[in-house]
């Protein structure tokens, strides 16, 4: 027995490879959206238009059907009734269902009910979130392939889903597609979308969502380049019943113009440009962007104060501030032609001195300097002292101003007596 075992030759490993029978579960399943579509459509046909039943069917089917793999097909069916061909048309040879957004009634209540179906489905199968976002981006690019009624329904639904957070505002990027913009499809779609979004929330919530994805300054891109003006945007959306959106865009534009003005001002100051050139530039910007004198004087004050590295010692900073502000007083004087502008400047000075603690004792000296330089006049100073001051550091600043205000009152009374004697 031993010799027989010793005579056995050891088996050499083979390189040709042996065929092993693959178990069925290890085989890669063939991608077959048609079969998936048939299963979904059959289930929807059984539920009918009862959207509660639709939501339950979709919830239960997720355990049996591969939603992860066929997300696009699933959402195509729920929105359009069947798989969409490129461009947004329904493939003729495909089965379709009327239990979908496009076949539903065109009203807000129906779209709110459909939004609930999508909400429940995505909450239950969280992994569908990304697929749904991609689907909506695709649908927006396909808008020209849909009828006006289908576009309206999709717009209302999208607005509701943006309001409840199921969708992210970044999907709006698809609306900036050149062809959609050129043919006016984007703007018309945006009207319906923003109406339903604002109806669900309000303009402030919409603004927050847009700001999060840097979309707050891009809304004018819904129009072709030659129509990208605040006037055109405002007229179009106001006439469509979206006055709050028009005002929001106008404010955004003004904020943008203000930031640009401040940036340019600081550059002009750091270059040492002549005041007459700076004044001319500012006045042109005021006219062009409809910026008030009060806003401008606040911007100039802020720009003037930011061009210096201030001393941290309280006893030295007042002297430094007076020297610096004396230099810039002609610039400020050019934009305090109204009492309200003077009052705005006073409040800005108060705010600045309060926020920068080493300036607290410099407040009165700055006001007196501006009075002598004819930047500020008696009436606004007296009004500030009496009832128009801020609460910030109120007791400290009123105490500082007490003697100067008394002097102003006496001077004013003296002038009145003098003028009455002359008369």
Secondary structure, DSSP 8 states (H G I E B T S, - for coil): -HHHHHHS------SS-------GGGS-----HHHHHHHHHHHHHHHTT-HHHHHHHHHHHTTTS-TTTTHHHHHHHHHHSS-B-TTS-B-TTS---S-SGGGS-SSHHHHHHHHHHHHHHHHHSTTHHHHHHHHHHHHHHTGGGS-HHHHHHHHHHHHHHHHTTSS-GGGGGGGG-HHHHHTTHHHHHHHHHHHHHHHHS-HHHHHHHHHHTT-TT-GGGGS-GGG-SHHHHHHHHHHTT-HHHHHHHHHHHHHHHHHHHHHHHHHHHHHT--HHHHHHHHHHHHHHHT--HHHHHHHHHHHHHHTS---S-HHHHHHHHHHHHHHHHHHHHTT--SHHHHHHHHHHHHHHHHHSGGGGGGHHHHHHHHHHTTSS-HHHHHHIIIII--STTHHHHHHHHHHHHHHHHHHHHHHHHHHHHH-
